[in-house]
Amino acid sequence: MKIVACRESEVEPGKNLEINTIPKFTFLFWDSIYYWTCNVISIIYNFVLYHVISLNQSTYLFHLTLSS
């Protein structure tokens, strides 16, 4: 891929030039990585939090049954 950054006055008609396509691609790439990383971290966090809470509840109930 050829990277060309030029003004409109420098572009000759009939030439196919890609103008400033790299920043857009880079932003889309990093946005998607950021999005998926946040999703994975959120899923792992919710999974761990759910199991910690359920473990605490089960140990609490277990202690209640032992003490009675």
Phi and psi in degrees as a GROMACS rama.xvg file:
@    title "Ramachandran Plot"
@    xaxis  label "Phi"
@    yaxis  label "Psi"
@TYPE xy
-92.3169  130.607  LYS-2
-100.469  118.725  ILE-3
-131.978  125.172  VAL-4
-117.638  111.035  ALA-5
-146.253  162.324  CYS-6
-83.3629  163.026  ARG-7
-61.6959  -33.2125  GLU-8
-67.1535  -23.0784  SER-9
-88.0896  -12.0747  GLU-10
-82.508  123.52  VAL-11
-89.2867  140.343  GLU-12
-64.282  143.921  PRO-13
95.6468  -11.1372  GLY-14
-99.3383  136.451  LYS-15
-93.108  105.611  ASN-16
-117.809  137.224  LEU-17
-92.7658  115.677  GLU-18
-107.936  117.28  ILE-19
54.0581  48.1177  ASN-20
-91.5116  -21.3693  THR-21
-68.1066  -46.8585  ILE-22
-59.2045  -39.4969  PRO-23
-62.9836  -46.2055  LYS-24
-61.2856  -43.0014  PHE-25
-64.208  -43.2648  THR-26
-63.7541  -42.1727  PHE-27
-62.9119  -40.5224  LEU-28
-62.812  -50.2994  PHE-29
-70.2785  -33.6489  TRP-30
-63.0401  -41.0703  ASP-31
-69.1095  -39.1332  SER-32
-63.4482  -44.1312  ILE-33
-61.666  -42.9873  TYR-34
-61.8168  -49.086  TYR-35
-69.7788  -35.6342  TRP-36
-63.5995  -44.6876  THR-37
-63.0016  -39.6107  CYS-38
-64.1843  -44.9181  ASN-39
-64.7351  -43.9593  VAL-40
-62.1426  -41.3761  ILE-41
-63.8801  -42.4206  SER-42
-64.1877  -45.2995  ILE-43
-63.5275  -43.4356  ILE-44
-61.5306  -45.4599  TYR-45
-65.3365  -38.8349  ASN-46
-62.3426  -48.167  PHE-47
-65.5949  -44.1818  VAL-48
-61.9809  -42.4172  LEU-49
-60.9733  -44.1244  TYR-50
-72.3851  -33.7795  HIS-51
-65.423  -43.5849  VAL-52
-65.2705  -44.2771  ILE-53
-66.943  -34.915  SER-54
-66.2084  -41.861  LEU-55
-63.6231  -39.9013  ASN-56
-65.9918  -41.9094  GLN-57
-68.545  -38.8369  SER-58
-68.8434  -35.7163  THR-59
-63.8247  -45.1077  TYR-60
-64.7881  -36.7421  LEU-61
-63.5332  -42.0712  PHE-62
-67.5686  -34.1877  HIS-63
-64.9128  -41.4778  LEU-64
-69.3692  -32.1192  THR-65
-71.242  -38.4393  LEU-66
-76.8474  -21.1082  SER-67
